[in-house]
Amino acid sequence: MLKYLVERSRSHREFKAEADIPHELMEEWILNASHCPAAMNLQALKYKIITDRDQVAELLPLTRWAASLDKKLPPEGHGPSAFIVMCHDTSIAPLKPIFMIDVGICAQTIMLSAAEADLGGCIIGSASSEVLRSKLSLPDCLEPVLVLGLGVPEDKVVLTVADSGNTKYYRDAENIHYVPKRPLEEIIIK
Ligand SMILES: Cc1cc2nc3c(=O)[nH]c(=O)nc-3n(C[C@H](O)[C@H](O)[C@H](O)COP(=O)(O)O)c2cc1C
């Protein structure tokens, strides 16, 4: 059921070591994303799949995970098994704000696809697109817009109800990661 899939699809930042995700499986997730609504149906998103361990290790330092926690994440040796770098192709359309909505729709579709396969990860917006482009030797027309770090999740992430508007995520002494979400009565406009 979608309700449970959405609930299960949390941001994970610790992963099982040495657990590969087959390239073809990620292609299936991207196929799902390619069937999503797209502004003007231009479909300017392109996807770079990175599964090579050395390349994943090279990209990891370019990403920042849970910057608001006082903890190095992912922990050493428990990084993601793969990255998908989502790029906007400016040869199809200039990168206008409307296309960032496509990015969100497609990113969540991929994350839900991963959750359905009992995999998961984290959407990473903190990587510099310039640095990514040069590290991945992408052509000028491909503008990296979002990174998805993926693997076999090892951390426990729990949804809670935000109290008094406090949405800051936190971890307890057992390293359980809590994600407060605003209650329905706070988000439905009367
Ligand atoms: C557009 C976007 C960018 C994000 N960038 C980062 C990031 O750079 N680093 C990170 O650790 N988490 C990032 N996140 C994950 C959020 O921190 C996460 O969604 C939030 O804490 C709520 O947790 P949840 O996904 O389990 O609901 C990003 C999420 C979105 C949607």
The ligand as a Gaussian input file, in Angstrom:
#p B3LYP/6-31G(d) Opt

LIG

0 1
 C       15.586000      18.604000      -1.922000
 C       16.185000      17.855000      -0.748000
 C       17.523000      18.026000      -0.464000
 C       18.086000      17.326000       0.609000
 N       19.435000      17.455000       0.839000
 C       19.983000      16.731000       1.843000
 C       21.398000      16.796000       2.055000
 O       22.132000      17.472000       1.354000
 N       21.914000      16.042000       3.067000
 C       21.121000      15.241000       3.850000
 O       21.643000      14.570000       4.738000
 N       19.781000      15.165000       3.673000
 C       19.200000      15.888000       2.679000
 N       17.854000      15.790000       2.456000
 C       17.050000      14.884000       3.284000
 C       16.241000      15.658000       4.343000
 O       17.111000      16.074000       5.363000
 C       15.139000      14.706000       4.872000
 O       14.192000      14.519000       3.850000
 C       14.473000      15.282000       6.116000
 O       15.379000      15.306000       7.190000
 C       13.254000      14.474000       6.528000
 O       13.576000      13.114000       6.698000
 P       12.770000      12.020000       5.883000
 O       13.242000      12.076000       4.460000
 O       13.064000      10.703000       6.524000
 O       11.311000      12.390000       5.961000
 C       17.279000      16.474000       1.407000
 C       15.925000      16.304000       1.100000
 C       15.383000      16.985000       0.027000
 C       13.929000      16.761000      -0.305000

